[in-house]
Amino acid sequence: MLEETFLDKWKEECGIFGVYAPGANVANMSYFGLYALQHRGQESAGIAVADGKQIDLVKGMGLVSEVFRGGLPTLPGHISIGHVRYSTTGSSMLVNTQPLQVSFVGGSMALAHNGNLVNAKELRIELEKRGSVFQTSIDSEVIVNLIARSEKESIEDKIVETMGRLRGAYSLVIMTQDKLIGARDPYGIRPMCIGKLPDGWVLASESCALDTIGAELVRDVKPGEMVVIDQHGLTSISAIQGRDTALCIFEFIYFARPDSIIEGLNVQEARYAMGRQLAREYKVDADLVISVPDSGTSAALGYSAESGIPYNEGLLKNRYIGRTFIQPDQKLRDMSVRIKLNAIKPVIQGKRILMVDDSIVRGTTSGKIVTMLKEAGAKEVHFGVSSPPITHPCFYGIDTSVRKELVGATKTVEQIRQFIGADSLHYLSLEGLKKSAPAIEDRLCSACFSGKYPAEVPDDLEDNKFIFEQSGGCGC
């Protein structure tokens, strides 16, 4: 995909949103909440609404604005959940869009999921042997089937029983005709927070979605916790004993919006601190600090502040690239970086440049950007990365390469420097990265840098064979 070519970034799988607010237009709230979470998924979007008797659902392929092209949704009700999804090409199809809606003996429900189950294949085979028929290739349908097939009486007990069988990462919003329920895996790998409205409650992947609809951030859903919201208010249930918290560190490096607050820490401040720490570790005699926009900008500003080297915009990002460019012809593929980014020659020419980016996955894009800067007249191009080398794939809800495609796993730092053509290259140390989030440094998953996975992982780490082949690698 062109998107992968010119961004060369890992992709977050999806964003989830839920609201319980009698008397409010909850469909509109979900619409604006998903807009705020659009960065977490651009393949599909959907909104479900319940009015106490039934559940209505609208979903489709594309951005939120494309799915609801006719304007704001007009679904009546007082409970709503929404979902935006990113997937790899193989599973980008209408049938895999969320929320998923089902009817069962206990009533009706809709579910939206962020994360990835490492035992999904095993559970799916078991369910198929028991007569379940699957319509999708996503592991979210496995969760739906487990809940629907549970012999427990209440929906809460059905979900608790199901959570006990799931392995891996998940944040869930589940809606029945009269309840909104949120659940998070015992490691807390994928984020989810709670917000308060004057007459209701909100659940969301990130606090930026709460800000959009005027909700107040209360707290994060705890690892292993289930929250039930109904006419009686919010009830917290310790569904599974929480483990050592292992929130994905890439939320702070790249995934989350800079204005979000996760586990009490502002994402922008964390990225700025990463840049300052990078400047302490990587001292370069340069004339100018620039960033690879937009994800490297916060760290670049931090580097500039700590080093005293002035910051300026040296690369202009084209923000009008639409989804029509996802599958271009070869000529456009070769031009991919210049379609997305262009050097500002008067700023770059004759300067010794220190360029900051948040990460390097495959290295192909980084090399093209270095070449672009040198063609624009840069005297030297030094490359600072505000995270360590990525050496291991993720199995918890991020679309990642297999290990052999990760440049940090197959080359030394010096070999990577030569590969991308930079005059020097430095990655932020893992210790330095964690220092940038001191309040939660011991509660972060950094397996992509260290290979120390907090939760169960499949036996075949190299080929990712545990993921359904037909899904193209997307867990949710």
Residue, then its C-alpha position, 0 to 999 in steps of 0.5 A: m500500500l502507498e500508505e505503508t510506503f510513505l509512512d513506514k509506520w505501524k498501524e493502530e487497529c481501531g478506536i472504540f467509543g460508547v455513550y449512555a446519556p438519556g435525553a441526549n442525541v447519542a448517535n451524534m455524540s458517537y459521530f463526533g467521538l469517532y471523528a476524534l478517534q479517526h487517527r486510530g482507523q481509516e478503513s471503516a466506521g460504524i455506529a449502533v444505537a439502542d433505545g431500550k427495546q431494539i438496536d439500530l446499526v449503520k456502518g460501512m467502508g471508509l472514513v467517518s465522513e464517508v460512511f455518514r455522507g448524508g450528514l449526522p446520523t439520526l438513530p434514536g436512542h439513549i445508548s450508542i457505541g461506535h468503532v473506527r478500524y484499520s486493517t491490512t488489505g486482506s481483511s478490508m471488507l464490509v463484512n469485517t466492519q464493526p460494531l458487530q450486532v447479534s441476537f441471542v437467547g439473552g436478547s440483543m447486543a452490539l460489540a466493538h473491539n480494539g486489540n488482538l487475541v492470541n488464542a483466537k484461532e483455538l477458540r474459533i475452532e472450538l466454537e465451530k465444532r460446537g456449531s457456530v457459524f462465522q460471517t467474518s474473519i475477525d476475532s471480535e466475532v469469536i468474543v461475540n460467540l462466546i458471550a452469546r453461547s455462555e449459559k450464565e444468566s446475566i449479560e454481566d456474568k456472560i461477559v465475565e466468563t468470556m473474559g476468563r477465556l480470552r488471551g491477549a489484548y482487548s478493550l471492549v464496548i458492548m451494548t445491550q438494549d438497556k446497558l453500556i458495558g466496557a471491559r479491558d484485558p488484565y494487562g491493560i495493553r490497549p487503552m480505554c478511559i471513562g468520561k462523565l457527562p452531566d446526565g450520562w457516561v462515556l467510554a473511549s479509547e482516548s480522552c480526546a474523544l471525551d473533549t470533543i463532546g464536552a465530557e470530563l475525564v474521570r479515569d482509565v478503565k483498570p486492567g481486568e475491570m468491567v464497568v456497567i452503565d445503566q439507569h442506576g449509574l456506573t458499577s465497577i466489577s473486578a472481572i479478572q484479577g489485574r496483572d502487571t499493567a503493560l500499556c502499549i508504549f507506542e501509544f505515547i510514541y506514535f498512536a495516540r493523539p497528542d492532546s490525549i491523556i492516558e494513565g494520567l500522562n499527557v501524550q504531547e508532554a511525553r513526546y516532548a520529554m522523549g525529544r529532550q532525552l534524545a538530545r542528552e544522549y545524542k549530541v550533534d553539531a547541527d544548524l537546524v532541527i526539523s521533524v518528519p511531520d507530524s509524528g516526529t514534531s513534538a520530539a523535535l521541539g523537545y530536542s531543540a529546547e534541550s540542545g539549543i539548536p533552533y527548530n524550523e519546518g523543513l518538510l511540508k506534509n501534504r494533508y490532502i492525500g485521500r484514500t484513493f491513493i491506497q493502491p496506486d500504479q507503480k509510477l505513483r508508488d515510486m513517487s510516494v514520499r514526494i506525494k506526501l512530503n516535500a523539502i522546503k529548500p530555502v530552509i534546508q539549503g546549506k544547513r547541517i540538519l538534525m532530523v527527528d522521527d518517532s520510529i523506523v520500521r522498515g527504513t525505506t521511507s527514512g532513506k527516501i527522506v534523507t535523499m530528498l533533503k540532500e537533493a534540496g541542498a542539505k550539507e549534512v543530514h543527521f537522524g535522531v529517533s525518539s524510540p529504540p530500534i524495533t526488533h520484535p513484532c507485536f501480537y496485541g492489536i497492531d498491524t506489524s511486519v514479521r520480524k525479518e522485515l523489521v530493519g532493527a531486527t536484521k541490521t545494526v545501527e551502523q548498517i541502518r545508517q548506511f542503508i538510509g544514507a544519513d551522516s549519523l543515526h541515533y536511537l533513544s535508549l529504552e531506559g531514556l524512553k521510559k524516563s520520559a514517562p516516569a509516572i508509569e515507566d514500570r507499567l508499559c509494554s515495550a516488547c517490540f524493543s525488548g522481546k519481553y512479552p507481558a502476555e501469552v504469545p503464539d509459538d510461531l513468532e516469526d511467521n505470525k501464523f496464529i492470525f487467521e490467514q484470511s484476515g490479513g493480520c488484523g485482530c479486531 
